[in-house]
Amino acid sequence: MRERTAAGLVAARARGRKEGWPRTMDERQARMAQALREDPALSVAEICRRLGVSEATVCRYSRPASDGNTQADALDRKKANNSVLSDI
């Protein structure tokens, strides 16, 4: 059973399918959320209305991770790594 699951995942990746849930915000929106969070005049609720996402999403994408980076930074690193891998 484990082999069939692994084979199915490999086949899905070959077709361009990605694992997991789709991202709620793209890189541009994540950077915008970070910039808006730095403005003390804006509440999280106002940022959510502007971006059309929930408060949890705004906080997730703009809070520092345990390594001091935000999820938006992680998206940037992942994109950079993918472009390096595609060059190989």
Buried (B, 14 or more C-beta within 10 A) or exposed (E): EEEEEEEEEEEEEEEEEEEEEEBBBEBEBBBBBBEBBEEEEEEBEEBBEBBEBEEEBBBBBBEEEEEEEBBBBBBBEEEEEEEEEEEE
